[in-house]
């Protein structure tokens, strides 16, 4: 598992009520890595947050970490 995948997995598990259902997939492309986050339907609101604030914060954390690793990454929250 990569550091970015671990990071999103750890943070999102802390946010949700059902941490066992959290699933993180990593798709490595030539220039950009896509991190896919799947949570339980009941936890979707917690991960997205009011007006998408939590999702934006997750993306900011991912962006900071990937910049440090000199990579580009995108977070996609899958319903």
C-alpha positions, 0 to 999 in steps of 0.5 A, spaced: 500 500 500 502 506 498 503 512 503 497 516 500 492 510 500 494 509 507 493 516 509 486 517 506 484 510 509 486 512 516 483 519 516 476 516 513 476 510 518 476 516 523 471 520 520 465 514 519 461 510 524 462 504 520 470 503 519 470 496 517 466 498 510 471 503 508 475 501 502 480 505 498 483 503 491 489 506 488 489 507 480 496 509 478 496 513 471 502 516 468 502 522 471 496 522 476 494 517 481 487 517 482 485 515 490 478 512 490 474 512 496 468 508 498 464 508 504 457 505 507 451 509 504 450 512 511 457 515 512 457 518 505 454 525 508 460 524 514 465 524 508 463 529 504 461 534 510 457 540 509 457 543 503 463 539 501 467 541 506 470 535 509 471 532 502 475 539 500 479 538 507 481 530 505 483 533 498 487 538 501 491 533 505 492 528 499 494 534 495 499 536 501 502 529 502 502 528 494 506 534 493 511 532 498 512 525 494 513 529 488 506 526 485 500 528 483 493 525 486 486 526 485 481 523 490 474 521 488 469 519 493 464 513 490 457 512 492 
